[in-house]
Amino acid sequence: MQFPIHLSLIPDGNRTRARANNKSVFEGYLESVDKGVELIKYVFTNTPIKILSGRWMSTENRNKRPEAELDFLFGMYKTCGSLLNDFLKEQKINFRRIGDASNLPQDFLEYMADMVKNFTFDTDRVLIFAINYGGQNEIIRGVKKYIEEGNSIENLSEDNLGEYMDLGAYPPVDLVIRTKGDTSSRISGFMSWWIGYAELYFESKLFQDVLTADLDKALEWYGNVAGGRNFGA
């Protein structure tokens, strides 16, 4: 079976699940930590996928959620990172963070920088946390960086702009899986530059309810459609 090289996840349904079970939004988020760790480990131990990226916080989330909720989320992402430490080291999986760093807490950025430093290996397997990330925001930041480094607008191209963007060092996304797909059959601006030829898979279950068998089903679906991909040829 053909597998994607780069798989992206949009885990959705935390708040919906919390409301349905009369729990706080914080309890809903906590339930997603173990699920996220479980799926990350499964991808890197049971499939040949090289790159797994996840949208853990969008720019809209960062701008619109209450500060108390944001503080909780930043702490939760640290917890998630800590739970993955041994696994990343044993499997030699590189860790990277993408997204707009301009309005993230300094202590959180320092933690993420330490994660990148501690989990950088000479391998092609990468776990990417997209935090305060938006596809349009990434493009704007890439253009600004391109210009700030003295490049000419006349020489701007798809290839050289990509080098100045968050994911410029990695292959484009092959498959996007979004949970809660029965009500959210959209990408919400995620990886706008990188999903032009990606397959989109919408899983109806909430993120916390997704099983590894559901992931296998999505990957099998991708394998069935990938053989017909000709990228415009």
N, C-alpha and C positions, 0 to 999 in steps of 0.2 A: 504494500500500500504506500502511496505517496503521502508524505507528511509535509506540513509547512516548515519553512526554515525559521520564520518569525511569526509567532503567535501573540496576539494582543487580547487581553481580557478587559471587559468593562463590567465590573461586578456591581450589580444594581439590585435593590430590594431591601436594603438594611432598614430603612425607615418604615417601609410598607410592612415588613414582618413584625417590627416592634409594635406598630399600631394595631395590627391584627391580633396580637397576643397580649395586648394591654401592658406592654413593657415600655420603658423609657427608650429614647433613641440611643442612649449610651449602651444599654443592654443589647439593642439590635446590632450596634457596631461590634461589640465584643464577640457576639456569636460568629461574626464573619472572620475573626482573626484565625481561629483554628482551621476554618474552611480554606482560607487563603493559603496558609502554610501547607495544608494537606495537598491542595491542587498544585502548588509550586513544586513540592517534592515529587509528586506523581509525574509531572511533565518531564522533569529532568532525570528521572530514574526509569521511566517506562516508555519513553518515546525518544526519537532522534532529534527532536526540536532543539535548535541551537539558541534561540532568543525568545524569552518570554517577557513581555511588557504588560504592565497593568495600570489602568487609570484609577489611582487611589484617591485623588482629589483634583477636581477641575478648577479652572480659574473662577468659574461661576460659584462653585462651592466656597472658595476662599473669600470671595467678595460678599456673599450673601448669608452665610451661616453665622450664628451668634458666636461671640468670642469664646464663651465657655465650651461650646461644642467643638470649635476649632482646636482649643487647647487640649481637649480630650483626644481628638484625632491625632494630633502630633505625638502625644504620648503613646497612643495605640500603635502608631507606625514604628516607634522605637521598640515597643514590645515585640512586634512582628519581626523586626530585624534581629532582635536578640534570639528569638526562637529559631531563626534560620542560621545562626552563626556557625554551629557545628556542621550543619549540612553543606553550607556553601564552601566551607574549608575542605571538608572531606571530598566533595565532588569537584572542587576547583572551578566554581562558578563565579564569574565576575559580577560585581554589583555596581549598578549605575543609577543615578537619580537624574531625571529630566524635568523641565518645567521652569517657570519664572521664579527666580530666587529673590527678586527685589523686595518682596513683602512677606518673606517667611521669617520666623523667629531665628535669631542668631544661634541659639543653643541647638535648635533642630538642624540647621545647616551644618553646624560643626559635627553633629552626630552622623549626618549623612556623609560628610567628607571623610570621617573616620571609617565608615562602612566601605566607601570606595577604596580608601587606602589599604584597608585590611583584607579586602577581597578583590584583589587584582591579580590575575594569573595569566600565564601564557597559554590560554585556551580560547576556543571560539564560542563558549557557552556564556550567556549573559542574562542576568535578571535585572529588569529595569523597572524602577518605581517612578511613575509619572505623578508628581505632586505639585499642585498649583499649575496644572498643565492645561493649555487650550491650543488647538491646532492653529487657529488664526494668530493667537498670541505668539506662537513659536515662529511663524513666518515673519511677523513684524520684527521680532527680536533678531531673527536671522538677517533681515535686510539692513537693520540698523548696525549690526556688527560688521557686515560686509562693507558698509560705507565708512564706518569709524576706522576700519583698518586700511583706509586709503584706496579702496578699489573703485573703479570707474563704473558708473551706472551703464554706460554704453557697452561694457563688457559683461554685464550681468547675464547669466544663463541659468537654466535649470540645474545643470551639473555643479557650477561653482557656488550657487546660492545654497544648495543642499549641504555643502561642506561647512557652512556657518550656522547650521541649525542643530537642534538638540540631538537628533538621530543621524547626523551626517556620517558617522563612522560605521553605521550598521545597515544591513539590507532592509529594503522596504517591507512593510507588513504583508504577509500572505493570507492570513486568516484573522478576522476579528470575531470574537464571541462575546455577545452581550446577554446577560441574564435579565430576567423579567421581560422577556421579549414579546409577551402577549400584549403588553401595554407600552413598550418602549422599543419599537422597531425603527430605531434611528441611531446615528453614531454620535450625535451631539457635539460635533466639531472635533472629535478625537482623531489625532494623527492625520489631519486634513491633507498634509503634503505627501504622506507615506502610504495611503490606502487606495491610491488610484486604481490599482489592479488587484486589490485584496478581495477575497470572498467574505461575505458577511453572514454570520450565523446567529440567529436570535433564539436563545433558549428560554422557554416559557417559565421555568422555575426561578424562584428567587435565589440569590447567590448562595445563601446558607443551606439551601436544599439541594444544591447541585452535587451529584455523586461523580466519582471517577468514571463510572459507566456512562454517565451523560457526556462527559468529556470525550470518551472513546467514540460515542455516537457522532459527536460533532466532527471529530477527526476522520472518522470513516466517511462521513458526508463530504468532507473536503477532498478526501482521496478519490471519491467517485467523480467529482466535478473538475478536479485539478488536471486530469488527463486531457480535457478539452480546452485548456487555456492556451491561446495562441498570441496573446498580447498584441492584437491588431495585425498580425502577420497574415 
